[in-house]
Amino acid sequence: MQPVISCTGFGEQFIRIAAAHDIHARMLYKDLSLTQAADEVVFGVLQPDTGGLVAVDKNGTVAMPYNTKGMFRGYAKGDGELQAYIWE
């Protein structure tokens, strides 16, 4: 099952590199975790100061990397866990 990924920032950059697809491909072909794959794309492929993403895999792992000064992000899990962030 592929992860669910929502990207935000300069949309053209995310579309140009097919960011969500690239993350899933890295998970499949390089056997990376969601967090590792998302970090590689956000910090190694996207141009700096482009944006970030929120992603969830089949195990409920949440990845929220960003390469900007801050990014509003958060999640709510079925067990009641709630998290919200702006900066690190």
PDB file of N, CA, C and O in Angstrom:
ATOM      1  N   MET A   1       0.838  -1.178   0.000  1.00  0.00           N
ATOM      2  CA  MET A   1       0.000   0.000   0.000  1.00  0.00           C
ATOM      3  C   MET A   1       0.882   1.239   0.000  1.00  0.00           C
ATOM      4  O   MET A   1       1.821   1.348   0.788  1.00  0.00           O
ATOM      5  N   GLN A   2       0.571   2.157  -0.881  1.00  0.00           N
ATOM      6  CA  GLN A   2       1.385   3.366  -0.974  1.00  0.00           C
ATOM      7  C   GLN A   2       1.017   4.368   0.114  1.00  0.00           C
ATOM      8  O   GLN A   2      -0.102   4.355   0.626  1.00  0.00           O
ATOM      9  N   PRO A   3       1.967   5.238   0.464  1.00  0.00           N
ATOM     10  CA  PRO A   3       1.689   6.235   1.500  1.00  0.00           C
ATOM     11  C   PRO A   3       0.739   7.312   0.977  1.00  0.00           C
ATOM     12  O   PRO A   3       0.576   7.483  -0.231  1.00  0.00           O
ATOM     13  N   VAL A   4       0.124   8.025   1.898  1.00  0.00           N
ATOM     14  CA  VAL A   4      -0.696   9.187   1.560  1.00  0.00           C
ATOM     15  C   VAL A   4       0.187  10.403   1.803  1.00  0.00           C
ATOM     16  O   VAL A   4       0.742  10.561   2.891  1.00  0.00           O
ATOM     17  N   ILE A   5       0.319  11.265   0.795  1.00  0.00           N
ATOM     18  CA  ILE A   5       1.252  12.388   0.873  1.00  0.00           C
ATOM     19  C   ILE A   5       0.560  13.665   0.423  1.00  0.00           C
ATOM     20  O   ILE A   5      -0.083  13.694  -0.627  1.00  0.00           O
ATOM     21  N   SER A   6       0.690  14.715   1.214  1.00  0.00           N
ATOM     22  CA  SER A   6       0.164  16.030   0.866  1.00  0.00           C
ATOM     23  C   SER A   6       1.316  17.030   0.905  1.00  0.00           C
ATOM     24  O   SER A   6       1.962  17.208   1.937  1.00  0.00           O
ATOM     25  N   CYS A   7       1.565  17.682  -0.232  1.00  0.00           N
ATOM     26  CA  CYS A   7       2.674  18.629  -0.345  1.00  0.00           C
ATOM     27  C   CYS A   7       2.158  20.060  -0.287  1.00  0.00           C
ATOM     28  O   CYS A   7       1.029  20.345  -0.688  1.00  0.00           O
ATOM     29  N   THR A   8       2.998  20.952   0.218  1.00  0.00           N
ATOM     30  CA  THR A   8       2.630  22.362   0.276  1.00  0.00           C
ATOM     31  C   THR A   8       3.866  23.228   0.059  1.00  0.00           C
ATOM     32  O   THR A   8       4.977  22.854   0.433  1.00  0.00           O
ATOM     33  N   GLY A   9       3.653  24.378  -0.545  1.00  0.00           N
ATOM     34  CA  GLY A   9       4.759  25.286  -0.842  1.00  0.00           C
ATOM     35  C   GLY A   9       4.638  25.766  -2.271  1.00  0.00           C
ATOM     36  O   GLY A   9       3.537  26.054  -2.740  1.00  0.00           O
ATOM     37  N   PHE A  10       5.751  25.854  -2.966  1.00  0.00           N
ATOM     38  CA  PHE A  10       5.748  26.246  -4.369  1.00  0.00           C
ATOM     39  C   PHE A  10       5.373  25.026  -5.204  1.00  0.00           C
ATOM     40  O   PHE A  10       6.221  24.201  -5.544  1.00  0.00           O
ATOM     41  N   GLY A  11       4.095  24.931  -5.524  1.00  0.00           N
ATOM     42  CA  GLY A  11       3.539  23.744  -6.161  1.00  0.00           C
ATOM     43  C   GLY A  11       4.242  23.301  -7.414  1.00  0.00           C
ATOM     44  O   GLY A  11       4.388  22.104  -7.657  1.00  0.00           O
ATOM     45  N   GLU A  12       4.685  24.261  -8.221  1.00  0.00           N
ATOM     46  CA  GLU A  12       5.353  23.906  -9.475  1.00  0.00           C
ATOM     47  C   GLU A  12       6.577  23.042  -9.226  1.00  0.00           C
ATOM     48  O   GLU A  12       6.846  22.114  -9.989  1.00  0.00           O
ATOM     49  N   GLN A  13       7.318  23.334  -8.170  1.00  0.00           N
ATOM     50  CA  GLN A  13       8.504  22.544  -7.837  1.00  0.00           C
ATOM     51  C   GLN A  13       8.132  21.105  -7.486  1.00  0.00           C
ATOM     52  O   GLN A  13       8.786  20.163  -7.932  1.00  0.00           O
ATOM     53  N   PHE A  14       7.089  20.942  -6.692  1.00  0.00           N
ATOM     54  CA  PHE A  14       6.655  19.604  -6.298  1.00  0.00           C
ATOM     55  C   PHE A  14       6.150  18.813  -7.502  1.00  0.00           C
ATOM     56  O   PHE A  14       6.397  17.612  -7.614  1.00  0.00           O
ATOM     57  N   ILE A  15       5.444  19.494  -8.395  1.00  0.00           N
ATOM     58  CA  ILE A  15       4.919  18.838  -9.596  1.00  0.00           C
ATOM     59  C   ILE A  15       6.062  18.479 -10.534  1.00  0.00           C
ATOM     60  O   ILE A  15       6.103  17.375 -11.077  1.00  0.00           O
ATOM     61  N   ARG A  16       6.979  19.400 -10.722  1.00  0.00           N
ATOM     62  CA  ARG A  16       8.096  19.188 -11.657  1.00  0.00           C
ATOM     63  C   ARG A  16       8.904  17.951 -11.293  1.00  0.00           C
ATOM     64  O   ARG A  16       9.317  17.207 -12.182  1.00  0.00           O
ATOM     65  N   ILE A  17       9.138  17.715 -10.009  1.00  0.00           N
ATOM     66  CA  ILE A  17       9.944  16.546  -9.617  1.00  0.00           C
ATOM     67  C   ILE A  17       9.079  15.342  -9.236  1.00  0.00           C
ATOM     68  O   ILE A  17       9.604  14.297  -8.852  1.00  0.00           O
ATOM     69  N   ALA A  18       7.749  15.491  -9.342  1.00  0.00           N
ATOM     70  CA  ALA A  18       6.826  14.413  -8.962  1.00  0.00           C
ATOM     71  C   ALA A  18       7.162  13.919  -7.555  1.00  0.00           C
ATOM     72  O   ALA A  18       7.416  12.734  -7.338  1.00  0.00           O
ATOM     73  N   ALA A  19       7.156  14.859  -6.604  1.00  0.00           N
ATOM     74  CA  ALA A  19       7.644  14.597  -5.249  1.00  0.00           C
ATOM     75  C   ALA A  19       6.984  13.400  -4.576  1.00  0.00           C
ATOM     76  O   ALA A  19       7.677  12.534  -4.043  1.00  0.00           O
ATOM     77  N   ALA A  20       5.660  13.339  -4.592  1.00  0.00           N
ATOM     78  CA  ALA A  20       4.970  12.230  -3.919  1.00  0.00           C
ATOM     79  C   ALA A  20       5.315  10.895  -4.573  1.00  0.00           C
ATOM     80  O   ALA A  20       5.558   9.906  -3.881  1.00  0.00           O
ATOM     81  N   HIS A  21       5.337  10.868  -5.892  1.00  0.00           N
ATOM     82  CA  HIS A  21       5.708   9.642  -6.614  1.00  0.00           C
ATOM     83  C   HIS A  21       7.144   9.243  -6.286  1.00  0.00           C
ATOM     84  O   HIS A  21       7.435   8.067  -6.063  1.00  0.00           O
ATOM     85  N   ASP A  22       8.040  10.234  -6.258  1.00  0.00           N
ATOM     86  CA  ASP A  22       9.448   9.961  -5.978  1.00  0.00           C
ATOM     87  C   ASP A  22       9.624   9.358  -4.585  1.00  0.00           C
ATOM     88  O   ASP A  22      10.431   8.446  -4.409  1.00  0.00           O
ATOM     89  N   ILE A  23       8.893   9.847  -3.609  1.00  0.00           N
ATOM     90  CA  ILE A  23       8.975   9.291  -2.257  1.00  0.00           C
ATOM     91  C   ILE A  23       8.552   7.826  -2.261  1.00  0.00           C
ATOM     92  O   ILE A  23       9.243   6.977  -1.699  1.00  0.00           O
ATOM     93  N   HIS A  24       7.428   7.531  -2.888  1.00  0.00           N
ATOM     94  CA  HIS A  24       6.957   6.147  -2.941  1.00  0.00           C
ATOM     95  C   HIS A  24       7.946   5.259  -3.687  1.00  0.00           C
ATOM     96  O   HIS A  24       8.203   4.131  -3.265  1.00  0.00           O
ATOM     97  N   ALA A  25       8.500   5.753  -4.787  1.00  0.00           N
ATOM     98  CA  ALA A  25       9.473   4.970  -5.558  1.00  0.00           C
ATOM     99  C   ALA A  25      10.714   4.675  -4.728  1.00  0.00           C
ATOM    100  O   ALA A  25      11.245   3.566  -4.786  1.00  0.00           O
ATOM    101  N   ARG A  26      11.175   5.635  -3.970  1.00  0.00           N
ATOM    102  CA  ARG A  26      12.351   5.404  -3.118  1.00  0.00           C
ATOM    103  C   ARG A  26      12.050   4.359  -2.040  1.00  0.00           C
ATOM    104  O   ARG A  26      12.925   3.576  -1.671  1.00  0.00           O
ATOM    105  N   MET A  27      10.832   4.348  -1.547  1.00  0.00           N
ATOM    106  CA  MET A  27      10.440   3.328  -0.566  1.00  0.00           C
ATOM    107  C   MET A  27      10.458   1.947  -1.209  1.00  0.00           C
ATOM    108  O   MET A  27      10.909   0.979  -0.597  1.00  0.00           O
ATOM    109  N   LEU A  28       9.968   1.857  -2.442  1.00  0.00           N
ATOM    110  CA  LEU A  28       9.910   0.567  -3.130  1.00  0.00           C
ATOM    111  C   LEU A  28      11.272   0.096  -3.620  1.00  0.00           C
ATOM    112  O   LEU A  28      11.672  -1.040  -3.363  1.00  0.00           O
ATOM    113  N   TYR A  29      11.981   0.967  -4.324  1.00  0.00           N
ATOM    114  CA  TYR A  29      13.192   0.545  -5.020  1.00  0.00           C
ATOM    115  C   TYR A  29      14.453   0.623  -4.182  1.00  0.00           C
ATOM    116  O   TYR A  29      15.408  -0.112  -4.433  1.00  0.00           O
ATOM    117  N   LYS A  30      14.473   1.504  -3.189  1.00  0.00           N
ATOM    118  CA  LYS A  30      15.645   1.613  -2.319  1.00  0.00           C
ATOM    119  C   LYS A  30      15.381   1.033  -0.938  1.00  0.00           C
ATOM    120  O   LYS A  30      16.258   1.039  -0.074  1.00  0.00           O
ATOM    121  N   ASP A  31      14.158   0.529  -0.735  1.00  0.00           N
ATOM    122  CA  ASP A  31      13.756  -0.058   0.548  1.00  0.00           C
ATOM    123  C   ASP A  31      13.957   0.917   1.713  1.00  0.00           C
ATOM    124  O   ASP A  31      14.411   0.534   2.791  1.00  0.00           O
ATOM    125  N   LEU A  32      13.608   2.194   1.470  1.00  0.00           N
ATOM    126  CA  LEU A  32      13.717   3.211   2.512  1.00  0.00           C
ATOM    127  C   LEU A  32      12.419   3.291   3.298  1.00  0.00           C
ATOM    128  O   LEU A  32      11.352   2.924   2.804  1.00  0.00           O
ATOM    129  N   SER A  33      12.524   3.771   4.516  1.00  0.00           N
ATOM    130  CA  SER A  33      11.319   4.049   5.298  1.00  0.00           C
ATOM    131  C   SER A  33      10.670   5.318   4.732  1.00  0.00           C
ATOM    132  O   SER A  33      11.286   6.043   3.950  1.00  0.00           O
ATOM    133  N   LEU A  34       9.444   5.573   5.130  1.00  0.00           N
ATOM    134  CA  LEU A  34       8.764   6.793   4.701  1.00  0.00           C
ATOM    135  C   LEU A  34       9.577   8.019   5.098  1.00  0.00           C
ATOM    136  O   LEU A  34       9.765   8.930   4.291  1.00  0.00           O
ATOM    137  N   THR A  35      10.050   8.045   6.318  1.00  0.00           N
ATOM    138  CA  THR A  35      10.814   9.195   6.813  1.00  0.00           C
ATOM    139  C   THR A  35      12.095   9.396   6.015  1.00  0.00           C
ATOM    140  O   THR A  35      12.419  10.526   5.648  1.00  0.00           O
ATOM    141  N   GLN A  36      12.825   8.322   5.740  1.00  0.00           N
ATOM    142  CA  GLN A  36      14.064   8.424   4.977  1.00  0.00           C
ATOM    143  C   GLN A  36      13.796   8.923   3.557  1.00  0.00           C
ATOM    144  O   GLN A  36      14.494   9.807   3.059  1.00  0.00           O
ATOM    145  N   ALA A  37      12.788   8.352   2.914  1.00  0.00           N
ATOM    146  CA  ALA A  37      12.468   8.738   1.538  1.00  0.00           C
ATOM    147  C   ALA A  37      11.996  10.187   1.460  1.00  0.00           C
ATOM    148  O   ALA A  37      12.403  10.926   0.564  1.00  0.00           O
ATOM    149  N   ALA A  38      11.146  10.593   2.390  1.00  0.00           N
ATOM    150  CA  ALA A  38      10.645  11.974   2.400  1.00  0.00           C
ATOM    151  C   ALA A  38      11.788  12.954   2.641  1.00  0.00           C
ATOM    152  O   ALA A  38      11.856  13.999   1.993  1.00  0.00           O
ATOM    153  N   ASP A  39      12.679  12.629   3.559  1.00  0.00           N
ATOM    154  CA  ASP A  39      13.832  13.501   3.827  1.00  0.00           C
ATOM    155  C   ASP A  39      14.733  13.622   2.601  1.00  0.00           C
ATOM    156  O   ASP A  39      15.198  14.716   2.282  1.00  0.00           O
ATOM    157  N   GLU A  40      14.983  12.510   1.911  1.00  0.00           N
ATOM    158  CA  GLU A  40      15.826  12.563   0.711  1.00  0.00           C
ATOM    159  C   GLU A  40      15.234  13.503  -0.330  1.00  0.00           C
ATOM    160  O   GLU A  40      15.959  14.286  -0.945  1.00  0.00           O
ATOM    161  N   VAL A  41      13.930  13.432  -0.528  1.00  0.00           N
ATOM    162  CA  VAL A  41      13.289  14.269  -1.544  1.00  0.00           C
ATOM    163  C   VAL A  41      13.247  15.733  -1.106  1.00  0.00           C
ATOM    164  O   VAL A  41      13.619  16.617  -1.878  1.00  0.00           O
ATOM    165  N   VAL A  42      12.803  15.997   0.110  1.00  0.00           N
ATOM    166  CA  VAL A  42      12.662  17.381   0.569  1.00  0.00           C
ATOM    167  C   VAL A  42      14.018  18.072   0.703  1.00  0.00           C
ATOM    168  O   VAL A  42      14.155  19.232   0.314  1.00  0.00           O
ATOM    169  N   PHE A  43      15.016  17.383   1.242  1.00  0.00           N
ATOM    170  CA  PHE A  43      16.310  18.020   1.492  1.00  0.00           C
ATOM    171  C   PHE A  43      17.334  17.796   0.381  1.00  0.00           C
ATOM    172  O   PHE A  43      18.333  18.513   0.308  1.00  0.00           O
ATOM    173  N   GLY A  44      17.096  16.807  -0.484  1.00  0.00           N
ATOM    174  CA  GLY A  44      18.084  16.507  -1.521  1.00  0.00           C
ATOM    175  C   GLY A  44      17.652  16.758  -2.942  1.00  0.00           C
ATOM    176  O   GLY A  44      18.500  16.860  -3.828  1.00  0.00           O
ATOM    177  N   VAL A  45      16.359  16.863  -3.192  1.00  0.00           N
ATOM    178  CA  VAL A  45      15.880  17.041  -4.563  1.00  0.00           C
ATOM    179  C   VAL A  45      15.199  18.400  -4.743  1.00  0.00           C
ATOM    180  O   VAL A  45      15.482  19.113  -5.706  1.00  0.00           O
ATOM    181  N   LEU A  46      14.317  18.754  -3.833  1.00  0.00           N
ATOM    182  CA  LEU A  46      13.646  20.057  -3.916  1.00  0.00           C
ATOM    183  C   LEU A  46      14.649  21.186  -3.726  1.00  0.00           C
ATOM    184  O   LEU A  46      15.634  21.047  -3.000  1.00  0.00           O
ATOM    185  N   GLN A  47      14.384  22.295  -4.385  1.00  0.00           N
ATOM    186  CA  GLN A  47      15.212  23.475  -4.168  1.00  0.00           C
ATOM    187  C   GLN A  47      14.989  23.980  -2.742  1.00  0.00           C
ATOM    188  O   GLN A  47      13.887  23.849  -2.209  1.00  0.00           O
ATOM    189  N   PRO A  48      16.021  24.555  -2.117  1.00  0.00           N
ATOM    190  CA  PRO A  48      15.858  25.090  -0.759  1.00  0.00           C
ATOM    191  C   PRO A  48      14.745  26.131  -0.700  1.00  0.00           C
ATOM    192  O   PRO A  48      14.490  26.835  -1.677  1.00  0.00           O
ATOM    193  N   ASP A  49      14.098  26.223   0.431  1.00  0.00           N
ATOM    194  CA  ASP A  49      13.027  27.189   0.681  1.00  0.00           C
ATOM    195  C   ASP A  49      11.819  26.982  -0.229  1.00  0.00           C
ATOM    196  O   ASP A  49      11.159  27.944  -0.623  1.00  0.00           O
ATOM    197  N   THR A  50      11.534  25.722  -0.561  1.00  0.00           N
ATOM    198  CA  THR A  50      10.436  25.382  -1.465  1.00  0.00           C
ATOM    199  C   THR A  50       9.152  25.057  -0.714  1.00  0.00           C
ATOM    200  O   THR A  50       8.073  25.463  -1.143  1.00  0.00           O
ATOM    201  N   GLY A  51       9.245  24.328   0.405  1.00  0.00           N
ATOM    202  CA  GLY A  51       8.051  23.927   1.140  1.00  0.00           C
ATOM    203  C   GLY A  51       8.283  22.646   1.892  1.00  0.00           C
ATOM    204  O   GLY A  51       9.396  22.369   2.339  1.00  0.00           O
ATOM    205  N   GLY A  52       7.228  21.859   2.033  1.00  0.00           N
ATOM    206  CA  GLY A  52       7.331  20.611   2.768  1.00  0.00           C
ATOM    207  C   GLY A  52       6.150  19.719   2.479  1.00  0.00           C
ATOM    208  O   GLY A  52       5.399  19.944   1.529  1.00  0.00           O
ATOM    209  N   LEU A  53       5.991  18.697   3.313  1.00  0.00           N
ATOM    210  CA  LEU A  53       4.912  17.747   3.085  1.00  0.00           C
ATOM    211  C   LEU A  53       4.539  17.044   4.378  1.00  0.00           C
ATOM    212  O   LEU A  53       5.294  17.032   5.350  1.00  0.00           O
ATOM    213  N   VAL A  54       3.368  16.466   4.357  1.00  0.00           N
ATOM    214  CA  VAL A  54       2.901  15.593   5.430  1.00  0.00           C
ATOM    215  C   VAL A  54       2.588  14.261   4.772  1.00  0.00           C
ATOM    216  O   VAL A  54       1.853  14.213   3.785  1.00  0.00           O
ATOM    217  N   ALA A  55       3.135  13.186   5.304  1.00  0.00           N
ATOM    218  CA  ALA A  55       2.945  11.860   4.709  1.00  0.00           C
ATOM    219  C   ALA A  55       2.672  10.834   5.805  1.00  0.00           C
ATOM    220  O   ALA A  55       3.191  10.936   6.916  1.00  0.00           O
ATOM    221  N   VAL A  56       1.847   9.846   5.470  1.00  0.00           N
ATOM    222  CA  VAL A  56       1.514   8.764   6.397  1.00  0.00           C
ATOM    223  C   VAL A  56       1.635   7.448   5.644  1.00  0.00           C
ATOM    224  O   VAL A  56       1.128   7.318   4.530  1.00  0.00           O
ATOM    225  N   ASP A  57       2.312   6.463   6.255  1.00  0.00           N
ATOM    226  CA  ASP A  57       2.412   5.154   5.604  1.00  0.00           C
ATOM    227  C   ASP A  57       1.402   4.170   6.198  1.00  0.00           C
ATOM    228  O   ASP A  57       0.624   4.527   7.083  1.00  0.00           O
ATOM    229  N   LYS A  58       1.422   2.945   5.710  1.00  0.00           N
ATOM    230  CA  LYS A  58       0.440   1.931   6.120  1.00  0.00           C
ATOM    231  C   LYS A  58       0.539   1.566   7.597  1.00  0.00           C
ATOM    232  O   LYS A  58      -0.412   1.031   8.166  1.00  0.00           O
ATOM    233  N   ASN A  59       1.679   1.849   8.222  1.00  0.00           N
ATOM    234  CA  ASN A  59       1.871   1.532   9.637  1.00  0.00           C
ATOM    235  C   ASN A  59       1.496   2.695  10.551  1.00  0.00           C
ATOM    236  O   ASN A  59       1.593   2.583  11.773  1.00  0.00           O
ATOM    237  N   GLY A  60       1.070   3.808   9.963  1.00  0.00           N
ATOM    238  CA  GLY A  60       0.719   4.984  10.757  1.00  0.00           C
ATOM    239  C   GLY A  60       1.893   5.892  11.054  1.00  0.00           C
ATOM    240  O   GLY A  60       1.765   6.840  11.829  1.00  0.00           O
ATOM    241  N   THR A  61       3.043   5.615  10.445  1.00  0.00           N
ATOM    242  CA  THR A  61       4.203   6.486  10.601  1.00  0.00           C
ATOM    243  C   THR A  61       3.919   7.812   9.904  1.00  0.00           C
ATOM    244  O   THR A  61       3.445   7.834   8.769  1.00  0.00           O
ATOM    245  N   VAL A  62       4.208   8.905  10.584  1.00  0.00           N
ATOM    246  CA  VAL A  62       3.983  10.238  10.032  1.00  0.00           C
ATOM    247  C   VAL A  62       5.333  10.901   9.793  1.00  0.00           C
ATOM    248  O   VAL A  62       6.186  10.927  10.680  1.00  0.00           O
ATOM    249  N   ALA A  63       5.521  11.439   8.587  1.00  0.00           N
ATOM    250  CA  ALA A  63       6.718  12.210   8.244  1.00  0.00           C
ATOM    251  C   ALA A  63       6.268  13.607   7.834  1.00  0.00           C
ATOM    252  O   ALA A  63       5.315  13.756   7.070  1.00  0.00           O
ATOM    253  N   MET A  64       6.961  14.640   8.345  1.00  0.00           N
ATOM    254  CA  MET A  64       6.566  16.016   8.054  1.00  0.00           C
ATOM    255  C   MET A  64       7.791  16.904   7.789  1.00  0.00           C
ATOM    256  O   MET A  64       7.953  17.933   8.444  1.00  0.00           O
ATOM    257  N   PRO A  65       8.659  16.518   6.832  1.00  0.00           N
ATOM    258  CA  PRO A  65       9.846  17.334   6.577  1.00  0.00           C
ATOM    259  C   PRO A  65       9.506  18.607   5.798  1.00  0.00           C
ATOM    260  O   PRO A  65       8.543  18.644   5.032  1.00  0.00           O
ATOM    261  N   TYR A  66      10.309  19.640   6.007  1.00  0.00           N
ATOM    262  CA  TYR A  66      10.152  20.881   5.257  1.00  0.00           C
ATOM    263  C   TYR A  66      11.507  21.561   5.163  1.00  0.00           C
ATOM    264  O   TYR A  66      12.351  21.381   6.041  1.00  0.00           O
ATOM    265  N   ASN A  67      11.725  22.334   4.119  1.00  0.00           N
ATOM    266  CA  ASN A  67      13.007  23.006   3.930  1.00  0.00           C
ATOM    267  C   ASN A  67      12.848  24.529   3.944  1.00  0.00           C
ATOM    268  O   ASN A  67      13.609  25.250   3.298  1.00  0.00           O
ATOM    269  N   THR A  68      11.855  25.002   4.685  1.00  0.00           N
ATOM    270  CA  THR A  68      11.611  26.422   4.855  1.00  0.00           C
ATOM    271  C   THR A  68      11.868  26.795   6.318  1.00  0.00           C
ATOM    272  O   THR A  68      12.211  25.932   7.126  1.00  0.00           O
ATOM    273  N   LYS A  69      11.704  28.067   6.656  1.00  0.00           N
ATOM    274  CA  LYS A  69      11.942  28.494   8.042  1.00  0.00           C
ATOM    275  C   LYS A  69      10.937  27.873   9.008  1.00  0.00           C
ATOM    276  O   LYS A  69      11.267  27.626  10.168  1.00  0.00           O
ATOM    277  N   GLY A  70       9.740  27.625   8.549  1.00  0.00           N
ATOM    278  CA  GLY A  70       8.700  27.018   9.370  1.00  0.00           C
ATOM    279  C   GLY A  70       7.587  26.512   8.479  1.00  0.00           C
ATOM    280  O   GLY A  70       7.480  26.915   7.321  1.00  0.00           O
ATOM    281  N   MET A  71       6.755  25.628   9.014  1.00  0.00           N
ATOM    282  CA  MET A  71       5.626  25.104   8.246  1.00  0.00           C
ATOM    283  C   MET A  71       4.548  24.669   9.234  1.00  0.00           C
ATOM    284  O   MET A  71       4.807  23.871  10.135  1.00  0.00           O
ATOM    285  N   PHE A  72       3.351  25.193   9.059  1.00  0.00           N
ATOM    286  CA  PHE A  72       2.222  24.726   9.857  1.00  0.00           C
ATOM    287  C   PHE A  72       1.945  23.284   9.459  1.00  0.00           C
ATOM    288  O   PHE A  72       1.787  22.990   8.275  1.00  0.00           O
ATOM    289  N   ARG A  73       1.886  22.379  10.437  1.00  0.00           N
ATOM    290  CA  ARG A  73       1.650  20.971  10.137  1.00  0.00           C
ATOM    291  C   ARG A  73       1.133  20.274  11.376  1.00  0.00           C
ATOM    292  O   ARG A  73       1.318  20.753  12.495  1.00  0.00           O
ATOM    293  N   GLY A  74       0.491  19.152  11.172  1.00  0.00           N
ATOM    294  CA  GLY A  74      -0.018  18.403  12.298  1.00  0.00           C
ATOM    295  C   GLY A  74      -0.730  17.144  11.859  1.00  0.00           C
ATOM    296  O   GLY A  74      -0.889  16.877  10.668  1.00  0.00           O
ATOM    297  N   TYR A  75      -1.157  16.369  12.852  1.00  0.00           N
ATOM    298  CA  TYR A  75      -1.891  15.140  12.565  1.00  0.00           C
ATOM    299  C   TYR A  75      -2.725  14.749  13.770  1.00  0.00           C
ATOM    300  O   TYR A  75      -2.491  15.208  14.888  1.00  0.00           O
ATOM    301  N   ALA A  76      -3.694  13.899  13.521  1.00  0.00           N
ATOM    302  CA  ALA A  76      -4.533  13.305  14.567  1.00  0.00           C
ATOM    303  C   ALA A  76      -4.611  11.815  14.286  1.00  0.00           C
ATOM    304  O   ALA A  76      -4.982  11.424  13.180  1.00  0.00           O
ATOM    305  N   LYS A  77      -4.278  10.984  15.240  1.00  0.00           N
ATOM    306  CA  LYS A  77      -4.328   9.535  15.069  1.00  0.00           C
ATOM    307  C   LYS A  77      -5.591   8.972  15.711  1.00  0.00           C
ATOM    308  O   LYS A  77      -6.202   9.617  16.562  1.00  0.00           O
ATOM    309  N   GLY A  78      -5.970   7.789  15.306  1.00  0.00           N
ATOM    310  CA  GLY A  78      -7.174   7.134  15.797  1.00  0.00           C
ATOM    311  C   GLY A  78      -7.178   6.884  17.290  1.00  0.00           C
ATOM    312  O   GLY A  78      -8.241   6.781  17.902  1.00  0.00           O
ATOM    313  N   ASP A  79      -5.989   6.785  17.884  1.00  0.00           N
ATOM    314  CA  ASP A  79      -5.915   6.534  19.326  1.00  0.00           C
ATOM    315  C   ASP A  79      -6.048   7.814  20.151  1.00  0.00           C
ATOM    316  O   ASP A  79      -5.930   7.791  21.376  1.00  0.00           O
ATOM    317  N   GLY A  80      -6.296   8.938  19.455  1.00  0.00           N
ATOM    318  CA  GLY A  80      -6.476  10.208  20.144  1.00  0.00           C
ATOM    319  C   GLY A  80      -5.241  11.078  20.191  1.00  0.00           C
ATOM    320  O   GLY A  80      -5.309  12.209  20.673  1.00  0.00           O
ATOM    321  N   GLU A  81      -4.106  10.584  19.704  1.00  0.00           N
ATOM    322  CA  GLU A  81      -2.881  11.380  19.697  1.00  0.00           C
ATOM    323  C   GLU A  81      -3.049  12.553  18.738  1.00  0.00           C
ATOM    324  O   GLU A  81      -3.423  12.368  17.580  1.00  0.00           O
ATOM    325  N   LEU A  82      -2.770  13.758  19.225  1.00  0.00           N
ATOM    326  CA  LEU A  82      -2.859  14.979  18.417  1.00  0.00           C
ATOM    327  C   LEU A  82      -1.515  15.690  18.475  1.00  0.00           C
ATOM    328  O   LEU A  82      -0.925  15.817  19.547  1.00  0.00           O
ATOM    329  N   GLN A  83      -1.032  16.151  17.336  1.00  0.00           N
ATOM    330  CA  GLN A  83       0.213  16.903  17.284  1.00  0.00           C
ATOM    331  C   GLN A  83       0.050  18.068  16.316  1.00  0.00           C
ATOM    332  O   GLN A  83      -0.541  17.909  15.248  1.00  0.00           O
ATOM    333  N   ALA A  84       0.567  19.232  16.679  1.00  0.00           N
ATOM    334  CA  ALA A  84       0.574  20.397  15.807  1.00  0.00           C
ATOM    335  C   ALA A  84       1.883  21.142  16.002  1.00  0.00           C
ATOM    336  O   ALA A  84       2.369  21.275  17.125  1.00  0.00           O
ATOM    337  N   TYR A  85       2.454  21.632  14.901  1.00  0.00           N
ATOM    338  CA  TYR A  85       3.741  22.296  14.938  1.00  0.00           C
ATOM    339  C   TYR A  85       3.755  23.479  13.968  1.00  0.00           C
ATOM    340  O   TYR A  85       2.968  23.542  13.024  1.00  0.00           O
ATOM    341  N   ILE A  86       4.672  24.411  14.227  1.00  0.00           N
ATOM    342  CA  ILE A  86       4.965  25.483  13.268  1.00  0.00           C
ATOM    343  C   ILE A  86       6.452  25.428  12.942  1.00  0.00           C
ATOM    344  O   ILE A  86       6.829  25.368  11.772  1.00  0.00           O
ATOM    345  N   TRP A  87       7.300  25.448  13.971  1.00  0.00           N
ATOM    346  CA  TRP A  87       8.742  25.355  13.797  1.00  0.00           C
ATOM    347  C   TRP A  87       9.195  24.019  14.345  1.00  0.00           C
ATOM    348  O   TRP A  87       8.370  23.202  14.752  1.00  0.00           O
ATOM    349  N   GLU A  88      10.498  23.786  14.360  1.00  0.00           N
ATOM    350  CA  GLU A  88      11.017  22.529  14.883  1.00  0.00           C
ATOM    351  C   GLU A  88      10.617  22.404  16.308  1.00  0.00           C
ATOM    352  O   GLU A  88      10.948  21.412  16.957  1.00  0.00           O
TER     353      GLU A  88
END
